[in-house]
Amino acid sequence: MTFRGILKGALTQLPIELYELMVRGASRRPLPPVDFTSRDHFPHRGARIEWWYFTSVLTTPKRKAPVGLEVTFFRVKTLVDSVIVHAAVTDVEGQRFSSTGMVLPVHIPFTSDAQTVIALFGNQIGFNEESNSLVIDARLRGLRVHCSCAIRNLMAQGGGGIQEMQNSPGDASYYFTLPNMKTEGTIVLNGESLPVTGLTWHDHQWGNFNAVKMKWDWFSLRFDSDDLYVMLFNFDRWGTTYGAGNIYRHGQTMRVERFQVRASDVCMARNGVTYPVDWEIRIFDSPDAPTPFMTAHVRAMLKGQYLSSLITPDYWEGLCTIHGEIMTPVELDGTRFLDKKVLDGFAYVELTGYER
């Protein structure tokens, strides 16, 4: 193992062990029902872990291919509040992935602006209630981001916004998604200014759940032209797997009770960890259905979309393409039957815990 690997292990292990100790009892307490409001964009001080994820599929006049953007704020509470900011840009045309981040080990949750959700040294999320929009600002090494994201739909994940996190009763989180925020703004990458427009998927999740020492596959499938959005994840903790998800279409949400993922093709990160970069997904409409009603082939647009930090666990998070099919009801001469509809779109995929 390299010196950096030894140092990284030392810097990450203590906070992980401390967090696990803090949530050992709290994670087993059942969560009361929730009805999300605009106040839920803001931090929940009773939660020991909380994150605001933004993943965007954007276009710019300066590129022929899409540009992917990830901006994430993590808040972790052990003995003190700590805040982490990660940002990454996928430049498909330039075949370049750029990532950066910042950590504040002790964060004092004070803002003078009622519209500020969370802030860290010029990096912040703002909420404008009048325009019902979220504003992302990131000022990190080699990267500047300013994007305004207009909220359109809310997708409550899990059962009514309460998402189980593994095969342990009570280990759950509050979780909602804004899957199709209309986005416009500017990305400045290594001195080049890119005016961008497109759509952003936002996840906000919080609770006192176990989120460490876990292998995690997360998929956000986006078929914007069909107003169809799918969230799927697999958890693997101590060899026990748990998977779930939701499908959102035309304002209606359907829980995914069963799905299968077969991964192929891989890339190797600089630390030697191997990540899959190609997936075949089959979604079934009931636990015992013999055939899937939806299939999707997801493939990374760039293989090396992994984020590495000295003091946080590494993970792969990247922009992907999707080609799929869904069975849709069709009526012909008074007869109703199912027909295949071809789907094309984009996805973001997150993979964590692959170093274990």
N, C-alpha and C positions, 0 to 999 in steps of 0.2 A: 504494500500500500504506500502511496506517495505521502509526503509531508502534508500536502493540502488535504488529502483524504483523512488523515489522522486528525488534523486540526478541525476539519468540518465535523467529524464525528463527535469530537469533544464539545464543540459549540452548539450542536443540535441536540445531543442526547439528554442533557440536563433539563432544558425546557420541556422536552417531550415527556420525560418521566414525571416532572412536576405537574404538567397539565393532566396526565392520566390520574395522578393522585387526587387532584382537585375535583375531577368529574366522576370519580368512582361511585359515589352515592347519588349525586344529582342526576346522572344520566339514566337512572332507573325510575325516576318519577314521571308518571304519565303527564302529558301536556294537555292543558285545557283547550277546548275548541277555539278557533281564531276566525275573525272576520277582518281581513286586511284593510287598512286605511292608509292615507297618505303619510301618517306619522310613522308607518312601518318602513319608510325609506331610511329613517334615521337609526342611530345605534340603539340597541337594547341592552341597557347596562346590567341587567340580571343574567345575561348570557355570557358564558366564558369563551365562546368562539363565535365569530361572525365574519361573513365575507360578502363583498359586493363585487360580482364578476361582470365584466363587460367584454363581449367578443363580437367583433363587427366584421361584416363583409362589405367592402367599400370599393368605389371606383374613383378614378382621378383622370383628368385630361392628360396627365403626364405619363400614364401607363396604359397599355392595351389590355393587360390582365388584371384581375382583382387584387386588391390589397387587403390583407387581414390585419386586424388590430385587437390586441388583448390588453386591457387595463384592469388590474385587480387590487383591491384593498382588503387586507386581512386584519382583524382585530382579535387578539388573543389575550385573555385575562388569566393570569396565575396569581402571583402575589401583587403584581402591578399590571396595568394595561400596556400591551405592546402593539405596535402597528407596523405592518409590512406593506409596501407597494411594489407590485410587479407590472412591467409593461413590455410588450413585444410587438414587433411589426413583421409581417410576412410579405415581402416584395417578390411576388411570383415571377414577374417579368425579369427582374434582376437576379432571380435565384438566390435571394439573400434573406436570412432570418436574423433580426437584431433584437436583443433583449437586454433589459437593465432593471434595476430595482433599488430599493432603499428600505432600511429597517430603523425604527426608533424603539429601543428596548423599553423605555419608560415614556409613555404618552399621557399627557394631561388632557383629558377630554374637555377642552374649553374652546368655544368659538364665539366671536362677537356678532356673527351674522346668523340670523335665524334660518337662512336658506342653506347654510353649509351643513352637509351631512357628516362629513369627516374630512379632516385636513392634516397634511404632513408636509411642512416646508415647501409650500407652493404647489404641492400635489393635493387635489381635492375633488370631492363630488359635491355638486350643488343641486338643490331641488327648487324649481320655480313652480309654485302652486298655481299661479295665474295662467301660465302656459302649459301646465301639467307636463313638465319636461325635466330631465336630468342633464346636468352639464358636467362633463369630465374634463379636468385639467391635470396634465402630467408634465412635470419639469424634472427630467432625469438626465443622466449622462448621455449625451448624443441624441436625445429624443425630447421633443416637445409635442404635446397633444392638446388640442382644444376642440371638443365636439359637443354639440347640443343634440340631445336625443329626445324626440317627442314620444310620449307614452301613448300607446293605442289600446293594447289588450293586456290583461293580467291572467296568467295561467297558474292556478294554485296547484302545487305539486303534492304528491302523496294523496292521502285522503283528506280533502278539505284544507290543504295547506300544511298538514302534519306528515312529515316524511320519515318512515322508519329508516334507520341507518345501518342495521345489521340484524342478524337472527336473535336478538335479545329483546324481550318485551320491555317497552319503555325507553329504549335507546333511540331517540328520535329528535327531529329538529323541525322548526318552522321554516318553510321554503316556498317562495313564489318566484315566478319568472315573468318578465316582460319580453316576449319573444320577437317582436317586430317593431322596434322603435325606429322611426324615421330619423336619420342622422345626417348632419352636415357639419363641416368644420375644417380644421387644418392639422396636418401632421408635418412636423419639421424633423427630418431624419438626417443626421450627419450634415446639417446645413442646407439640405434641399427641402423646400417648402412644397407640400402636396395638398392642394385643395381637394377635399373628399366629400362624397355623398354615398348613402347606402342605408343599410339596416343593421341594427344592433340587437343582440340578445343579451338580456341582463338577468342574472341570478342573484337573489339575496336570500341568504340562509343563515340561521342563528340557533343557538341552543347550548346545552351542556352535554353534548354527545361525544362519544369516543371517535376521534378523527385521525388518530395516529396509529402507527404500526398496522396500517391497512392498505391493501392493494385496491386501487379504485380505477375503474374504467367509466368514463362519462361521455355520452354522445348527445349533441344537440343537432338535430336534423332539420333543415330549413328549406321548405318548398314554398317560397314566397308567392309565386304566381298562382299557386293552388290554395293559399291561405292555410297551409298545413305545417304544423310544427310538432316535433317529437323529441322528448327527453327520455333517455334510457341510461341506467347505470348498473354496474356490477360491483359489489363489494366482496372482498376476500380477506377475512381476518382469521388468523390461526387455522387456515385451511377450510373454513366454513364460508360458503358463498351465499350472497343474497342479491337479488336483482329486482328492479322495478322500473316503472316509468309511466309517462302520460302522453297521450296524443291530444293535440288541440287543433280543432278545425271549425271555422265559421262560428267562433264564440262558444263552442261546446268542448268539454274535456272528457276524455275516456281513459280510464286506467289501463295500463298494459299489465296483464296478469302473467304473461309468459312470452319470452323471446329467446332467441339463440344467436350467439355471435361466434363466428369462426374467423380467426385472425390469420393473415398470411403476409409474407414479405416483412422485412425488418430493417431497422437502422440501428447502428451502434453509436451511442453518445461518447463523448470524450472520456468519460469516467468508466467506460467499458460496459455500461448497462445497455441491454438490447430492448428496443421498443417495437411493437408491430406498427405497420403503417398502411395496412390494407385489411378491410373487414367485409365479410358478408353477414348481413343481419336479416333474420327472419322473425316476424312479429305475428303472433297468433291472437285470435279474438276471444279465446277461452283457454283455460288450463289444459283441456283434453282435446283441443281441435287437432285433427290429423294433418292439416295443411295450413300454411301461413296465409293471412289475408294481405300481408304487406311484406315486400322484400326490398333491401337496399344494399347496393355495393358502394362502400365508402372508401375513398383513397386520398391519402395525403397529397397536397399540391407541392409540398417540399418535405423531404424526409427528416431533415435535421432541425425540427422545430421544438427543441427542448430547452428548458430554462434551468440554469445552474447558478446556485448562490452558495457562498461560503457558510452562511448561518441559517439556511432553510433547506428542507429536503428538495432534491431535484425532481422535476416532472417534465413530461412531454405534453405540449398543448399546441394544436395546430389547425390551420385552415385546410379543409378537405373538399373534394367534390363528391356528389352523390348521383347515382343513377339507380332508379328503383321502379317498382310497380306496386299498385294497390288495387284491390278488388272494389269496384264501386257499383252501386245499384243502377241499372238501366231499364227503362220501360220501352217495349217495342210491341206495337199492336195489342196493347192491353196486357201484355205479359211482362212480368218483372223478373229480371235475372241479373247475375253479377258479371261484370266485364272488367278486363284489366285496363288500367289507366297507367301510362308511362309517366314517371316523375323524374325531374332533374332539378338539382339544387346544390346547396352548399352545406357544410357542417363544420362545427368545431368539435374536436375530440380531446379529452384530457386523460392522461395516464399517470398514475402515481403509485409509488410503492414497488416499482419493478426492480429496485436494487436489492430487495430482500430475497 
